[in-house]
Amino acid sequence: MRKSILSIMLLFAISMAASAQKFALIDTEYILKNIPAYQSANEQLQEATKKYQAEIEAIVKETQKMFQDYQAKATTLSADQKIKKEDEIVAKEKAAAELRRTYFGPEGELVKMREELIAPIEDDIYDVVKELSQLHGYDLVMDRASSTGIIFANPQIDISDEVLRKLGYSN
């Protein structure tokens, strides 16, 4: 009898603690779509990506042309000339790979550009969410955009519009 009463009281205490928590949702995709600075930064990143990709593709095409020319003339070249041409082709391939790493690598230009343009906007969003969480007493704020585990959420707990207003953007 004591165990069952204790179990019931424990379950009651757990349910009270769980119900006391406050949750909120944000949708970072929605928030970012409503921030013009983000749209501009994203466009700049896309333009830079296209520019860098075009540079790399130009080198790759040049390398392919060099290889095709080499194959066409290989029978008429001496051994030393073949080695020289092969070394030139390999050097061009390495240059393309190095340029790709310089632009798209983990410490590349695009990563630096993203950190410079987009990270401050994301930091502002985080700061506002943190401030609103403390102001309203939210124990947990989930991002609807990045969490596939949310099947349904009550729109009343979505504070995305409040985050936008606090950032100075109206929708």
C-alpha positions as CSV (number, residue, x, y, z in Angstrom):
1,M,0.0,0.0,0.0
2,R,2.8,2.4,0.9
3,K,4.6,1.6,-2.3
4,S,1.5,2.4,-4.4
5,I,0.9,5.7,-2.6
6,L,4.6,6.6,-2.9
7,S,4.5,5.7,-6.6
8,I,1.3,7.8,-7.2
9,M,2.9,10.8,-5.3
10,L,6.1,10.4,-7.3
11,L,4.2,10.3,-10.6
12,F,2.2,13.3,-9.5
13,A,5.4,15.2,-8.7
14,I,6.9,14.3,-12.0
15,S,3.8,15.4,-13.9
16,M,3.7,18.7,-12.0
17,A,7.4,19.4,-12.8
18,A,6.9,18.5,-16.5
19,S,3.8,20.7,-16.8
20,A,5.6,23.6,-15.2
21,Q,8.1,23.9,-18.1
22,K,7.5,26.4,-20.8
23,F,8.3,25.8,-24.4
24,A,8.5,28.0,-27.5
25,L,9.2,27.5,-31.1
26,I,11.0,29.6,-33.7
27,D,11.3,29.1,-37.4
28,T,14.8,30.4,-38.4
29,E,14.0,30.0,-42.1
30,Y,11.0,32.3,-41.7
31,I,12.9,34.7,-39.7
32,L,15.8,34.9,-42.1
33,K,13.5,35.3,-45.1
34,N,12.2,38.4,-43.4
35,I,15.6,40.0,-42.8
36,P,16.8,42.0,-45.9
37,A,20.4,41.9,-44.8
38,Y,20.3,38.1,-44.8
39,Q,18.9,38.1,-48.3
40,S,21.6,40.5,-49.5
41,A,24.3,38.4,-47.8
42,N,22.9,35.2,-49.3
43,E,23.0,36.8,-52.8
44,Q,26.6,37.9,-52.3
45,L,27.5,34.3,-51.3
46,Q,25.7,32.9,-54.4
47,E,27.5,35.3,-56.7
48,A,30.9,34.5,-55.2
49,T,30.1,30.8,-55.5
50,K,29.3,31.2,-59.2
51,K,32.4,33.3,-59.8
52,Y,34.7,30.9,-58.0
53,Q,33.2,27.9,-59.7
54,A,33.6,29.6,-63.1
55,E,37.3,30.2,-62.4
56,I,37.8,26.5,-61.5
57,E,35.9,25.3,-64.5
58,A,38.0,27.4,-66.8
59,I,41.2,25.8,-65.4
60,V,39.6,22.3,-65.7
61,K,38.7,23.0,-69.3
62,E,42.1,24.3,-70.1
63,T,43.6,21.1,-68.5
64,Q,41.3,18.9,-70.6
65,K,42.3,20.8,-73.7
66,M,46.0,20.3,-72.8
67,F,45.4,16.6,-72.3
68,Q,43.5,16.2,-75.6
69,D,46.4,18.1,-77.4
70,Y,48.9,15.8,-75.6
71,Q,47.0,12.7,-76.7
72,A,46.8,13.9,-80.3
73,K,50.5,14.7,-80.5
74,A,51.8,11.9,-78.2
75,T,53.1,9.8,-81.1
76,T,55.2,12.6,-82.5
77,L,56.7,13.7,-79.2
78,S,60.0,12.6,-77.7
79,A,60.2,11.0,-74.3
80,D,61.4,14.2,-72.7
81,Q,58.6,16.2,-74.4
82,K,56.1,13.7,-73.2
83,I,57.3,14.0,-69.6
84,K,57.3,17.8,-69.9
85,K,53.7,17.9,-71.2
86,E,52.5,15.4,-68.6
87,D,54.1,17.5,-65.8
88,E,52.4,20.6,-67.2
89,I,49.0,18.8,-67.2
90,V,49.5,17.5,-63.6
91,A,50.6,20.9,-62.5
92,K,47.4,22.4,-64.0
93,E,45.3,19.8,-62.3
94,K,47.0,20.5,-59.0
95,A,46.3,24.2,-59.5
96,A,42.6,23.6,-60.0
97,A,42.5,21.4,-56.9
98,E,44.3,24.0,-54.9
99,L,42.0,26.8,-56.1
100,R,39.0,24.6,-55.2
101,R,40.4,24.2,-51.7
102,T,41.2,27.9,-51.4
103,Y,37.6,28.9,-52.3
104,F,35.5,26.0,-51.1
105,G,37.6,24.3,-48.4
106,P,37.0,24.3,-44.7
107,E,39.0,27.5,-44.3
108,G,38.2,28.8,-47.7
109,E,37.0,32.1,-49.0
110,L,33.3,31.1,-48.9
111,V,33.5,30.0,-45.3
112,K,35.2,33.3,-44.4
113,M,32.7,35.3,-46.3
114,R,29.8,33.4,-44.7
115,E,31.3,34.1,-41.2
116,E,31.6,37.8,-42.1
117,L,28.1,38.2,-43.7
118,I,25.7,35.7,-42.1
119,A,27.2,34.8,-38.7
120,P,26.4,38.3,-37.2
121,I,22.8,38.0,-38.3
122,E,22.5,34.5,-36.8
123,D,24.2,35.8,-33.6
124,D,21.6,38.6,-33.3
125,I,18.8,36.1,-33.7
126,Y,20.3,33.9,-31.0
127,D,20.7,36.9,-28.6
128,V,17.1,37.9,-29.1
129,V,15.8,34.3,-28.6
130,K,17.9,34.1,-25.4
131,E,16.5,37.5,-24.2
132,L,12.9,36.5,-25.0
133,S,13.4,33.1,-23.3
134,Q,14.6,34.8,-20.1
135,L,11.9,37.4,-20.3
136,H,9.1,34.9,-20.7
137,G,10.6,32.1,-18.7
138,Y,10.9,29.6,-21.5
139,D,12.8,26.5,-20.5
140,L,13.2,25.3,-24.1
141,V,13.1,27.0,-27.5
142,M,13.1,24.7,-30.5
143,D,13.8,25.6,-34.1
144,R,11.0,24.3,-36.3
145,A,13.2,24.7,-39.4
146,S,16.0,22.4,-38.2
147,S,14.1,19.8,-36.3
148,T,12.4,17.1,-38.3
149,G,11.1,15.5,-35.1
150,I,8.4,18.1,-34.7
151,I,5.2,16.7,-36.2
152,F,2.8,19.2,-34.8
153,A,3.3,22.3,-32.8
154,N,0.7,24.7,-31.5
155,P,1.1,28.0,-33.4
156,Q,0.6,29.9,-30.1
157,I,4.0,28.9,-28.9
158,D,5.8,30.1,-32.1
159,I,7.7,33.3,-31.2
160,S,9.2,33.9,-34.6
161,D,7.2,37.1,-35.2
162,E,8.3,38.3,-31.8
163,V,11.9,37.7,-32.6
164,L,11.5,39.6,-35.9
165,R,9.9,42.6,-34.1
166,K,12.7,42.6,-31.5
167,L,15.3,42.6,-34.3
168,G,13.5,45.6,-35.8
169,Y,11.7,43.9,-38.7
170,S,8.0,43.8,-39.1
171,N,6.1,41.3,-41.2
